[in-house]
Amino acid sequence: MSMTAERRFSFGLQSYSGLYLWAMFIIVFGIWKPDLFLTSATLHSVASSQAVAAMLALGLLIPLTAGVYDLSAGAVTNVSTVLVVNLQTVHHVGMAPAILVAIAVSAGIGTVSGFIVVKLKVNSFVATLGMATVVAAIQTIISGGTQPFPPVSSAWTGFTQNTVLGFQIVVLYLIVLALIVWWVLDHTPVGRYLYAIGGSSEAARLTGISVGRWTWLSLIASATIAGVAGVFYASLSGPSLTFGPALLLPAFAAVFLGSTQLRPGRFNVWGTLLAVYVLATGVQGLEFVTGVQWLNDMFNGVALLAAVSFAVWRQGSKNRRRESATSADPQAEQPSGGFADADVKQPVRS
């Protein structure tokens, strides 16, 4: 086999392994449990049930491209859910104003997180983890520690549960959001700035990029999208006091696993969505076969560990090849860096 053919085969395996895995899940579980798995009800259920988790993953994707973490996103999603419901049922605020307030509060939380990370120089992992605890306390104040009753209006339930081509409309919202995030990251200067910061914040600063500002804005964007996801969850599934933090692990697993797909070594929108639904398909199939409910956490935890381990190994291999090329040719151009640098980045300075 020629070297060109080998590289072509390797490229396909490395970039589209998620598609192969997805196809394998469909074939295996389709043969094993065809009466349960190969149904339109299962297709529509998986598509809609994962829409909010996928939105949260897209939110996390944005700061991760800049090399920072947002561990408060799950808590922000939860407080947005409780707030939008509480405003409508307790304070009798209209649906549209309640949605806007919930999203604005979420954006405000992201603004505070950005201030702590950029201006106070606190590591994003620590800052957003602490912010998650603060947000959880705010949620308790808002709800009084009791789960609010959901609004009863048809407009509220129809907001996410009306169907388009058999799918609940929340799936369409997800597609629209994905297109927006993809366009911003891949086709605007904003995306180039964020990826440059994620590759090397110091190099980005030396080229004139305002590292602090774009890092701050990435955390605001993450919290805002988390707030939007919370609003959709409230309409789709009803209010809950505990669902948000449980979505954080699957969302991170999807983002990191997605960084090994389609555009390996780089956080990307379509790889993230592919990972969300590959994981969801595997979990759904295993639940049909075994009937146990703890598989979701197990599956997502293993996927996150495997994805991050592969990412670090891949980045190490690239760095070794780069060092070899540099030693052979001192004038070789240095690339801007990859996503694995996020694992070891220092706190961002403005």
Beta strands, then each sheet from edge to edge (+ up, - down):
strand 1: 163-164
strand 2: 167-168
sheet 1: 1+ 2-
end
